[in-house]
Amino acid sequence: MVARAASLELRGELDAAICAYLDVLVLERHRLDAMLALGALFAAKRTPELARAVYVEAATYHASATAYVGLGNALLELDDLGGARGAFEAAVRCDPAETEAHMHLALALERGGECDAAAASWRRAYPDGPLAPLPFRGDGDPIRLMAICSALGGNAPLDRVIDPRIFQRTTLFAEGYRAELSLPDDARLVNAVADADLAPRALDVVERIEALTGRVALNRPARVRATARSANAARLRTLENVVAPRVAAFPRGVLAGRNGTRELRAAGFAWPVLVRSAGFHNGKHFARVADAAGLASAAADLPGATLLAIEFVDVRNADGMVRKYRALAIGGALYPLHLALSHEWKVHYFSAAMEERQTFRDEERAFLDDMKRALGADAVATLQRIADLLGLDYAGIDFALDADGRIVVFEANAAMVIAWPKSDAMWDYRRAPARRAIEAAQTLLRRG
């Protein structure tokens, strides 16, 4: 039964695999391999509450470092930093030699701002340095890359670009870097740290490595630092035909307190206003606050010491739909990637209304086939000015058009993913544009 469940999981039939593992646990309630697999499936399906329940049970009945690491990750997803740290510490006690336990404890300590304690955990996780090589699966000689990432997340999602049949990749976690660490001489250094709000310390490390080696081949760290949300919005507003919603950072206690409304008004905000936790993507911890009555409770529900207030710009078209476009800027050239139509103000492709109507997909196809014709020459010229201002080798721009044809920028940074379309034939029209963007990024990395 366990083998059958694992086979279903390998085939991507996750719901069926979950049912199969549950059948195992009906017969043998505390079987560890089934519990760990079930917890991992719940985590993969973004149901951390269910993952937590399974891992709590597994950790209660088994002295398993893996169970405690899974529990800690579920608690991180639920923004219980203290609970996550306790789980990772328990994992270390279960197996002091378990690298993953020390690594995840270091991550929790980093998020809590305990940098010295985190550094000690990084050293225990990677006594020879925080380098994680991946296997090369191609023929002939590989192109060697060392991708510098932040353990906190917010990295450029380059997994599909860095094809293991072309590139031999080693990952360096910036938070664990030490000055005495020897870096490979034959590897091109790729800066994958992409979120300036989440990982400023990681960008400091990339800048030190850049100064020492002069070999950072992608996305200069100083240019990534300039894409912090508030600063980026301010400089984008200087461009003609660009609407960049105002962004300002506030201590969470201020917006959750009695003077939150007054502070927002003093900073130039009006209702409704968007409030989000700094350093998160994909709409996570992001709320629309309609009026003063809802501000304190919305702010109190969001994690983190710092919250971002963002001006709300209504970009609904006459048909009531919100249209959010994404274009990538790779090596200075623009590549249309997708158009998402949604009934809601918060738009992401995975939750948009694209499956509802053929006309929505036809509109996206027109954008992908001829961006200039779909948007107009002036809009595309404006996008190029935005890309030039960013000055990044790899970046993305999420935007809409307002009633006057101006570019309304939601986000512009290096943290944009090239999501491969689903296998259904209805998405075939999206494959060639995605492939062009991937190949353009690979060409960039080949050149070094």
VEXMAR-544071 format. One line per field, with one value per residue (C-alpha): x, y, z; chain; residue number from 1. Coordinates in steps of 0.05 Angstrom, whole numbers, plus 5000, padded with zeros to 4 digits. Example, Ala and Ser with C-alpha at 12.3 -4.5 7.8 and 13.67 -1.06 7.14 Angstrom:
% residues 2
c1: [5246,5273]
c2: [4910,4979]
c3: [5156,5143]
mol: [A,A]
seq: [1,2]
This chain:
% residues 448
c1: [5000,5057,5090,5024,5016,5088,5075,5014,5055,5110,5057,5033,4965,4972,4900,4899,4966,4939,4879,4926,4971,4910,4888,4956,4948,4879,4913,4977,4963,5034,5073,5129,5144,5070,5063,5124,5100,5030,5057,5100,5041,4998,5056,5062,4988,4995,4954,5002,4948,4940,5016,5025,4973,5008,5078,5056,5031,5094,5140,5099,5107,5176,5242,5249,5290,5253,5186,5208,5237,5171,5134,5179,5168,5092,5096,5137,5083,5033,5078,5092,5166,5174,5141,5183,5247,5227,5213,5280,5316,5281,5304,5376,5369,5342,5400,5457,5490,5429,5450,5379,5359,5416,5401,5327,5344,5392,5335,5288,5342,5355,5281,5281,5340,5388,5445,5502,5463,5443,5517,5534,5478,5501,5571,5542,5500,5558,5625,5660,5619,5546,5556,5504,5525,5472,5488,5501,5457,5482,5535,5602,5629,5580,5577,5591,5549,5548,5480,5482,5415,5384,5361,5303,5273,5255,5305,5301,5264,5315,5305,5274,5328,5387,5377,5420,5433,5469,5494,5527,5499,5525,5482,5515,5470,5492,5474,5524,5581,5648,5706,5753,5708,5742,5698,5707,5750,5715,5643,5604,5574,5499,5464,5396,5379,5320,5280,5312,5260,5267,5342,5384,5438,5444,5454,5510,5544,5536,5567,5627,5635,5629,5683,5729,5720,5692,5654,5580,5549,5476,5438,5487,5468,5465,5412,5372,5375,5344,5281,5257,5183,5180,5243,5225,5156,5186,5235,5185,5138,5190,5179,5130,5066,5079,5032,5070,5025,5053,5087,5108,5134,5104,5117,5061,5044,5031,4979,4948,4944,4897,4937,4943,4892,4925,4994,4967,4934,4997,5035,4986,4942,4867,4816,4817,4890,4928,4969,5019,5076,5144,5182,5124,5101,5043,4991,5010,4995,4964,4898,4853,4828,4765,4762,4790,4747,4783,4855,4874,4848,4878,4946,4943,4930,4991,5059,5124,5148,5142,5082,5077,5019,5006,4961,4902,4893,4829,4847,4782,4761,4691,4674,4691,4753,4823,4878,4949,5004,5074,5133,5204,5265,5323,5389,5353,5300,5226,5190,5115,5100,5026,4962,4916,4843,4809,4744,4785,4832,4888,4909,4954,4955,4943,4878,4855,4794,4831,4796,4727,4724,4759,4756,4802,4853,4846,4863,4924,4946,4942,4987,5037,5038,5046,5056,5063,4998,4961,4985,5005,5074,5074,5060,5116,5164,5146,5159,5227,5242,5223,5269,5325,5314,5317,5383,5377,5399,5338,5275,5200,5146,5075,5029,4962,4938,4895,4840,4891,4937,4989,5029,5006,5064,5046,5115,5182,5240,5282,5236,5192,5180,5174,5117,5111,5039,4996,4996,4924,4922,4884,4949,4992,4994,5033,5090,5130,5132,5154,5207,5233,5242,5277,5324,5340,5359,5401,5437,5452,5482,5522,5556,5574]
c2: [5000,5048,5031,5044,5111,5130,5110,5155,5212,5202,5205,5272,5245,5280,5276,5201,5193,5230,5182,5123,5145,5157,5085,5062,5103,5074,5006,5028,5095,5117,5088,5140,5136,5145,5203,5239,5230,5254,5315,5332,5325,5372,5422,5416,5430,5493,5467,5481,5470,5398,5389,5415,5365,5306,5327,5340,5268,5242,5281,5259,5184,5183,5217,5239,5299,5297,5303,5362,5397,5386,5413,5474,5489,5484,5531,5580,5579,5595,5653,5620,5638,5619,5551,5538,5554,5506,5451,5460,5460,5394,5367,5385,5350,5288,5285,5334,5310,5326,5382,5401,5412,5461,5496,5506,5530,5580,5603,5614,5652,5696,5713,5730,5777,5735,5739,5715,5653,5641,5644,5590,5546,5558,5535,5471,5459,5472,5463,5467,5527,5536,5508,5460,5429,5398,5342,5356,5312,5331,5307,5340,5396,5436,5511,5520,5569,5589,5619,5663,5658,5682,5629,5675,5668,5721,5694,5699,5636,5609,5534,5527,5571,5535,5470,5414,5388,5453,5481,5450,5491,5503,5543,5589,5613,5684,5683,5628,5659,5669,5710,5651,5610,5590,5602,5560,5596,5567,5583,5643,5678,5691,5737,5705,5750,5788,5817,5879,5886,5815,5802,5865,5828,5777,5833,5860,5792,5792,5861,5836,5776,5822,5868,5809,5773,5822,5762,5772,5755,5770,5827,5873,5875,5951,5951,5898,5939,5998,5955,5957,5971,6041,6068,6034,6066,6135,6130,6099,6157,6202,6168,6197,6156,6114,6108,6079,6072,6106,6058,6073,6031,6035,5998,5948,5977,6045,6020,5974,6030,6088,6136,6092,6130,6197,6171,6145,6211,6249,6205,6222,6159,6156,6100,6045,6028,5963,5937,5880,5849,5865,5810,5766,5750,5715,5756,5727,5772,5825,5860,5914,5961,5998,6049,6071,6021,5962,5987,5965,5894,5884,5908,5866,5803,5813,5785,5823,5885,5928,5936,5969,6015,6017,6065,6030,6044,6018,5990,5954,5959,5974,5900,5899,5856,5872,5858,5846,5837,5810,5826,5804,5846,5799,5828,5894,5865,5856,5789,5785,5728,5728,5766,5748,5772,5770,5791,5810,5867,5819,5783,5723,5678,5614,5643,5685,5673,5650,5583,5615,5641,5630,5705,5716,5667,5698,5766,5737,5703,5770,5802,5745,5744,5820,5861,5926,5917,5895,5951,6006,6031,6085,6034,5987,6046,6063,5991,5996,6059,6022,5964,6013,6047,5980,5964,5890,5833,5793,5827,5828,5881,5868,5923,5945,6000,6056,6091,6140,6084,6096,6039,6025,5987,5937,5908,5912,5870,5807,5760,5743,5670,5641,5592,5536,5528,5469,5408,5418,5435,5499,5530,5510,5583,5602,5553,5587,5655,5620,5582,5646,5678,5617,5613,5687,5679,5617,5657,5710,5658,5625,5691,5702]
c3: [5000,5015,4948,4912,4947,4929,4856,4853,4881,4829,4774,4801,4825,4891,4915,4901,4937,4998,5001,4993,5050,5093,5079,5104,5168,5181,5187,5220,5252,5268,5210,5202,5127,5110,5159,5131,5060,5077,5113,5052,5006,5048,5048,4972,4964,5007,5065,5123,5176,5153,5146,5217,5245,5211,5232,5304,5307,5275,5322,5382,5368,5336,5353,5281,5259,5192,5227,5268,5206,5170,5230,5233,5159,5168,5227,5185,5132,5188,5212,5279,5282,5355,5345,5282,5319,5375,5324,5289,5356,5372,5304,5322,5389,5354,5306,5317,5253,5209,5162,5143,5216,5228,5161,5178,5248,5217,5172,5231,5269,5208,5203,5277,5267,5309,5260,5306,5328,5256,5234,5285,5257,5186,5206,5236,5174,5126,5162,5094,5071,5049,4980,4952,4885,4839,4790,4716,4671,4602,4553,4543,4586,4628,4637,4711,4750,4823,4841,4903,4939,5003,5052,5070,5000,4950,4899,4824,4803,4754,4762,4693,4662,4694,4656,4686,4616,4600,4666,4727,4785,4855,4903,4955,5011,5024,5098,5111,5071,5107,5081,5084,5039,4974,4913,4850,4799,4738,4756,4732,4793,4786,4835,4848,4908,4882,4940,4968,5023,5048,5041,5047,5086,5030,4980,5025,5018,4942,4939,4980,4933,4873,4901,4916,4849,4799,4770,4784,4717,4728,4763,4798,4872,4875,4820,4856,4920,4882,4869,4941,4934,4963,4929,4863,4861,4874,4816,4768,4779,4747,4680,4629,4618,4681,4740,4800,4861,4923,4972,5043,5100,5170,5235,5243,5311,5280,5230,5282,5333,5344,5301,5239,5197,5214,5194,5128,5112,5130,5080,5025,5024,5014,5020,4999,5014,5004,5063,5058,5097,5069,5034,5010,4940,4904,4942,5010,5070,5027,5043,5015,5070,5051,5107,5174,5212,5181,5186,5256,5250,5181,5205,5267,5225,5181,5203,5208,5243,5180,5136,5068,5051,4976,4939,4907,4833,4802,4734,4719,4646,4621,4625,4699,4690,4716,4666,4692,4641,4652,4608,4622,4609,4592,4568,4556,4509,4525,4523,4534,4582,4601,4610,4668,4670,4737,4771,4833,4848,4869,4805,4797,4737,4777,4807,4748,4704,4642,4638,4639,4568,4502,4489,4549,4521,4452,4482,4517,4452,4416,4469,4465,4389,4379,4442,4404,4367,4430,4475,4426,4407,4461,4516,4492,4489,4560,4582,4549,4589,4653,4634,4620,4688,4724,4691,4709,4665,4685,4711,4702,4699,4723,4697,4672,4625,4652,4613,4583,4559,4613,4644,4715,4748,4802,4810,4774,4799,4789,4827,4768,4749,4680,4695,4645,4619,4641,4596,4571,4496,4510,4535,4474,4451,4514,4504,4450,4486,4551,4512,4480,4548,4576,4517,4522,4596,4579,4525,4578,4625,4569,4554,4627]
mol: [A,A,A,A,A,A,A,A,A,A,A,A,A,A,A,A,A,A,A,A,A,A,A,A,A,A,A,A,A,A,A,A,A,A,A,A,A,A,A,A,A,A,A,A,A,A,A,A,A,A,A,A,A,A,A,A,A,A,A,A,A,A,A,A,A,A,A,A,A,A,A,A,A,A,A,A,A,A,A,A,A,A,A,A,A,A,A,A,A,A,A,A,A,A,A,A,A,A,A,A,A,A,A,A,A,A,A,A,A,A,A,A,A,A,A,A,A,A,A,A,A,A,A,A,A,A,A,A,A,A,A,A,A,A,A,A,A,A,A,A,A,A,A,A,A,A,A,A,A,A,A,A,A,A,A,A,A,A,A,A,A,A,A,A,A,A,A,A,A,A,A,A,A,A,A,A,A,A,A,A,A,A,A,A,A,A,A,A,A,A,A,A,A,A,A,A,A,A,A,A,A,A,A,A,A,A,A,A,A,A,A,A,A,A,A,A,A,A,A,A,A,A,A,A,A,A,A,A,A,A,A,A,A,A,A,A,A,A,A,A,A,A,A,A,A,A,A,A,A,A,A,A,A,A,A,A,A,A,A,A,A,A,A,A,A,A,A,A,A,A,A,A,A,A,A,A,A,A,A,A,A,A,A,A,A,A,A,A,A,A,A,A,A,A,A,A,A,A,A,A,A,A,A,A,A,A,A,A,A,A,A,A,A,A,A,A,A,A,A,A,A,A,A,A,A,A,A,A,A,A,A,A,A,A,A,A,A,A,A,A,A,A,A,A,A,A,A,A,A,A,A,A,A,A,A,A,A,A,A,A,A,A,A,A,A,A,A,A,A,A,A,A,A,A,A,A,A,A,A,A,A,A,A,A,A,A,A,A,A,A,A,A,A,A,A,A,A,A,A,A,A,A,A,A,A,A,A,A,A,A,A,A,A,A,A,A,A,A,A,A,A,A,A,A,A,A,A,A,A,A,A,A,A,A,A,A,A,A,A,A,A,A,A,A,A,A,A,A]
seq: [1,2,3,4,5,6,7,8,9,10,11,12,13,14,15,16,17,18,19,20,21,22,23,24,25,26,27,28,29,30,31,32,33,34,35,36,37,38,39,40,41,42,43,44,45,46,47,48,49,50,51,52,53,54,55,56,57,58,59,60,61,62,63,64,65,66,67,68,69,70,71,72,73,74,75,76,77,78,79,80,81,82,83,84,85,86,87,88,89,90,91,92,93,94,95,96,97,98,99,100,101,102,103,104,105,106,107,108,109,110,111,112,113,114,115,116,117,118,119,120,121,122,123,124,125,126,127,128,129,130,131,132,133,134,135,136,137,138,139,140,141,142,143,144,145,146,147,148,149,150,151,152,153,154,155,156,157,158,159,160,161,162,163,164,165,166,167,168,169,170,171,172,173,174,175,176,177,178,179,180,181,182,183,184,185,186,187,188,189,190,191,192,193,194,195,196,197,198,199,200,201,202,203,204,205,206,207,208,209,210,211,212,213,214,215,216,217,218,219,220,221,222,223,224,225,226,227,228,229,230,231,232,233,234,235,236,237,238,239,240,241,242,243,244,245,246,247,248,249,250,251,252,253,254,255,256,257,258,259,260,261,262,263,264,265,266,267,268,269,270,271,272,273,274,275,276,277,278,279,280,281,282,283,284,285,286,287,288,289,290,291,292,293,294,295,296,297,298,299,300,301,302,303,304,305,306,307,308,309,310,311,312,313,314,315,316,317,318,319,320,321,322,323,324,325,326,327,328,329,330,331,332,333,334,335,336,337,338,339,340,341,342,343,344,345,346,347,348,349,350,351,352,353,354,355,356,357,358,359,360,361,362,363,364,365,366,367,368,369,370,371,372,373,374,375,376,377,378,379,380,381,382,383,384,385,386,387,388,389,390,391,392,393,394,395,396,397,398,399,400,401,402,403,404,405,406,407,408,409,410,411,412,413,414,415,416,417,418,419,420,421,422,423,424,425,426,427,428,429,430,431,432,433,434,435,436,437,438,439,440,441,442,443,444,445,446,447,448]
